[in-house]
Amino acid sequence: MYDLPVHLWFSITRLGGAGLTLPLALAIALWLVLGYSGRLALSWLVIVGAAAGLVTLTKLAFLGWGVGIREWDFTGVSGHAMLSTAVYPVALFLTLSRARPSWRVAGVVVGLAAGLAVGLSRVVLSAHSPSEAVAGCIVGALAAIVFVWWAWDAKPTTLSAVPVAVSLLMLAAAMHDVRVPTQYWITHIALHLSGRDRPYIRARWKAGNPAPRSVPAAPMGHSAALASPFA
């Protein structure tokens, strides 16, 4: 499985990008409002928002203060793994809302498998350590399972599988390669809150050397630091 061509791993990893999964999460909320209730849609947004908040906090803690677990090579929960493992099971669950329970369970399992594949791709592409990818999959799976458990007995009103499936597929196709600079934004916030000029970097942190608080002025200013390839 690890022998897949690199371009396929990149295609898999893009399924977990915020440019795709966040619009899908919002589309799920919209369909919940139309087919179920505003309360259920709000529950979904709160659950996935809490999971995203946890990811952000762990990344801020490392980039700004060097908080992580060296023994596990852990510098923050993988956002790609979390979002894909949270969003795809719920998207399939919503699509199969009028199907038999066994089909609904199967849809959730397939969605979880898709999230696991994204998490694996992050490790294969050296974007995250195994512990970070596993943490992302666990947080995302918990978010999806909690919502599915909460919404299992809810009865859709006018919701039909065809428009839900078509709209989600069209959105996925349109947003598949959209890039959102979430790492840049998180790094910028971490530097602002911590008062540092440069973020912590995995290699230096693993070696026990803290990031310098200041660096000589460079033509690109903060941009050079923010563009560093953090995991």
Secondary structure, DSSP 8 states (H G I E B T S, - for coil): -TTS-HHHHHHHHHTT-HHHHHHHHHHHHHHHHHHT-HHHHHHHHHHHHHHHHHHHHHHHHHHHH--SBGGGTBSS--HHHHHHHHHHHHHHHHHTTTS-HHHHHHHHHHHHHHHHHHHHHHHHTTSS-HHHHHHHHHHHHHHHHHHHHHHTT---SS--HHHHHHHHHHHHHHHTT----HHHHHHHHHHHHHT-SS---HHHHHTT----S-----TTTHHHHHTS---
